Amino acid sequence: MAWQDRIVSDPDILLAKPTIKRLRIAVALVLDRLADGSSVKTLLGAYPRLSREDVPAALAYSADQLRGERYLAAGKSAA
């Protein structure tokens, strides 16, 4: 299943931040919890309406967003 089936951006929900479809759970919240070391099981326990499939969808959405970004290499300071 593609992330597009599970992630939406609606101006009437959380100021159009990407959220899990049908929920007011931001993709950023899911990523923050995973980055803090929460397991998927813990995340699902804390947010019972979140489904197991929503978690990889949030990761896939984020990867797609970053794939399109351009980054500048950090330069050395002239100190």
Order of alpha helices (4+ residues) and beta strands (2+ residues): beta-beta-alpha-alpha-alpha
